[in-house]
Amino acid sequence: MTQAPPAHGLLNGKTAVVTAAAGTGIGSAVARRMLEEGAQVLISDRHERRLAETCAELAELAGAKVTSVACDVTDEPQVQRMFDTATSTFGQVDVVVNNAGLGGTASILEMTDEQWDKVVDVTLGGTFRCTRAATRLFRDQGNPGVVVNNASVVGWRAQAGQSHYAAAKAGVMALTRCAAMDAAALGVRINAVAPSLVMHENLAKVTSDELLSTLTQREAFGRSAEPWEIANVIVFLASDYSTYLTGEVISVSNQHP
């Protein structure tokens, strides 16, 4: 399949916040798919120029149903401003997709404290801050909302040079499971996806052709996933088709971790 299936209105009447949604990766695919499924969407990213470009592209599809605000998820005031903007623009928030993350490659022998701290603070710390803000907002709204976190199969699978990223993504999985238990009494659902290889422009820029070829060969279908294929699973978790699902991490891949 080379294109996404038709929409079915799975998110009609809902408002979603999607972090790290600028550019051509999973975040922007999630925002587009949620708009197609009927949601209003606020997208955020720390890269203001790319964010504005992405918002303009999505506005051609959805008009006033999409807006944006710059946000660095390592900064708590910016996280709060993001949620304040969403509620002031759309009235309330129903879904939060924590897509922000930072990768990199470094052997544990040469990895610096700065490299470790940066990856962990964006990928795990940012997910924590946004999950905390979302559950507090859902509580205050009296609204049983949904959080979907973006993890990675690297959180399960050993890969050289990925100690910081793998540890952060494994942390996202553990955070998801435990936060789901904290939020269950509010009727809030918190789940995660763990994609394997997802091809997009930014990945191609920072990954060698040799490594991409090796990773692709591990996939059962002999290809990488398209960003919209991950977005479809996130939409399912955000929708009313998953009302009894919480604390779970869904591997969105065609290989065993």
N, C-alpha and C positions, 0 to 999 in steps of 0.2 A: 504494500500500500504506500503510495507516494504522497498522499494528502490526507488531511484530517477528515473523519466522517462528519456528516451534517450535524448541526446542533439540535438539541431537543428541549431547550428551555430549562435545563436542570438548575439554574441559579436565578431564575426570574425573581425579582423583588429583593435580591440580596446585594449587600455592599461588601466589597473585598479590598483588602490592603495587601499589596505584593511588594516585597523588598527586592532590591537589586534587579530591577526589571528593565533597565536600559539595555540597548544593544540587541543582539540576536540570539541570546541564550535561552535557558529554561524560563527565567523570570518574565521576559517579554512574551514568550509563547504562552505562559500561564495567563498573563493579563489579557492577551488576545482571545484565548479560548474562553475565559470567563466572561468577557464582553459578548462573545458569540452566543454564550449560554444564558445571556440575559442579565448579568450582574452589572452594577455600577462599580468602577474600579479606581482606586488611588494607587498609582505606582510611585515608587521611590528608588533612589540610587544616590550614591555619593558623587557620581560623575554628572554634573549639571548639564553640560552641553548634550551629551548622549541621552540624558533623561528627557530634555526638551524635544529632541528629535524623535525619540520613541513615542512620547506623548502626542506629538503632532501626527505621527503616522497612525496611531490608534484612534485619534479623534476623527480621522477620515472615515473610520469604520463605525464609530459609536458616538461621535459628537460630544455633547456635554456629559455623557455617562462616564467619561474618563478624565481624571485630573492627575496632577503630579506634585510632589514636594521633595526637595533634596533632603537626604538623611544619611548620616554616618552612624551606623548601628553601634559603634563603639562609644557613642556620646549620648548619655541618658537624656539631656534636654532636647536633643534633636529627635530622639525616639518619641518623646512625649509630644513634641510639636507635630510629628507625622500623624499621630492618632488624633490630636486636637483638630488638625486640618481635615482629616477624614470625617469626623463627626460634625464639624461646622459646615462642611460642604454637602454631605449626604444624609445627615441626621443621625445615623448610627452605623456601627460596623458589625458585620455578621461573620466574616471569614478573614483570617490573617494567614498569609503564606510567607514563611520565613525562608527566603531563598538566598539571602546574603551569605557569602562565604569567600574565603581567600585560599588559594592553593600555592604551590611552589614545590621545588625539588631540591633537597639537600640531604646528604648523608648524615646520620646521627654523629659521625666522627667530626664533621665540620660545621654542623648546625649551630648558629649563635643563639643566645638568649633572645635577641631582638627578632630573629626569624621565627622562633617558636612562639613568642608572645604575640606577635602580630597576627599570625595565622589563627591561633587559638582565640584571641580576643574578638576578631571579626566573626569567625565561623561558629564558635561555641558561645562566647560571651554575647555576641549580637543576637543570637537565637534566644538566649536566656532573657536578655533585656526586652525583646519584643514579645516573647511569650508571657513574661510577667505583666507587661503593660496591657497586652490583649486580654488576659484573664481578669485583671482588675477592671478593665473597661466593660467586659461582658457582665461581671458581677454588678457593677454600678448601673448598667443599662437594664438589668434583669433579663438579660438576653442569653440563651444557651448557644453561644457562638462556637466556631470551629477554628482550630489552629492546625496548619499543616506545615511541618518542617521538612527542609530538604537535607537529607543525609547523603550517604554514598556507600556503595558496596565496599569501598576502601576501608570503611569502618569495621568490616568483617575480614577483609582479605589482605594478606601481607603483600606489600609492594615496596621495593627499595626506594629510598629517598623521600618517603611519604610519612615519616614518623609524626610530624606535627599535624599534618592534614588528617591522617588516619585517626590519631588520638582525638582531634577535635570532632570529627564526624561520628566516631564511636560515642563521644560525649553527647552529641546531639541525640543519638538513639536513646541513651540512658536518661537524658533530660526529658525526652518525649514520654517515656514510660512512666517516670516518677511524677512529672507535672500532670499527666493525665489522671493519676490517682488523686492529686491535690484538687483538681478542678472538677472531678466527677460529681461531687455534691451540688455543683452549680449547674449541672447539665451540659457543661462545656466538654467538647471532644477535642483531643489532641493526638494527632497521628503524624507519621513521617513516611516519606518515600526514600528509597535508597537506589538511585540510578546507577547503572554501570557506565558504559561508554556512550556519551551523547555528543554528536558532532555539531559544532557551531563555529562561527568565525573566530571568536576569542580563543577557543581551545586550539584551533589550528595554528594560531599565531605563537602559542607558548609551548607547543608539544612537537617533538621531532616526528618526521614522517615514519622513521623506523619504529618508534614506540607506538604510534597510532596503528601501524600495520600489525604489530605484535598483539596489541589489545583487541583489534578487530578480529583477529584469527581465533580468539577465545570465545567469540560470540556464536551462539548456535546458528543464527541466520546469516553469519558471515558479513555482518554490517553493523554499524553503530546505530543507535536510536536517533530519531528525529526529536527535536525539542518538544514538538506538539504531542508526541507519544507519551512523554513524561507528564505533560500538562493534562492529558486526558485522565490520568490516574489521580492527579491532584484535584481535578474537578470532581471526580467521583467521591473522594474523601471529603470535599467541601459540601457536597450535595446531601439531600435527604435520602439518598440511596445507601448511606452508610451510618444511619442513626444509632446503631448498636456497636459501633466500632470505635474503640479508643485505646490509647497506649500501644498501638501497633506500628511496626516498621515494615512497609511493603517493599520488597525488592523488585524494582522495575528493570528487569534484565532477562535475558534468555540464557543465562548460565547460572550454575550454582555458585554462591559466593566463595 
